[in-house]
């Protein structure tokens, strides 16, 4: 019985060593392979089909981009409204944290301005129109804050009377 167990262990170890020997080794001369930045899958594995994610979670909302980055609209209006509201909240937090850092304050104001413009562009019902009005008030207040702290911003208006979005 002991010989059989030892024999099986030896075979298993031998198979593991052969498997390790078959895999490519990384040397100091060759850089480690990493997937391209835009590739969501690991090298050596086939790329998932474009419909793979839709089959797994057909109603899942796409991840929100960082404020200031373009995001295509979600597939339905209610998701787009929720995403725009979330972006306004995130931009408000970034503006609050920016303090006297005018570059970050202007970036946050621009994000808030664009998100409020998207929200207002989608608003149809009276509740959605109210949310649009609230978002505009927040943008006007943010414009006042940035104008008082920084004076101007290169890519977004700090004038309370300009439309939302300003550009």
ABEGO torsion letter per residue (X at the ends): XAAAAAAAAAAAAAAAAAAAAABBBBBAABBBBBBBAABABBBGBBBBBAAAAAAABAABBBBBBBBGBBBBBBABAAAAAAAAAAAAAAAAAAAAAAEABAAAAAAAAAAAAAAAAAAAAABABAAAAAAAAAAAAAAAAAAAAAAAAAGBBAABBABAABBOBAX
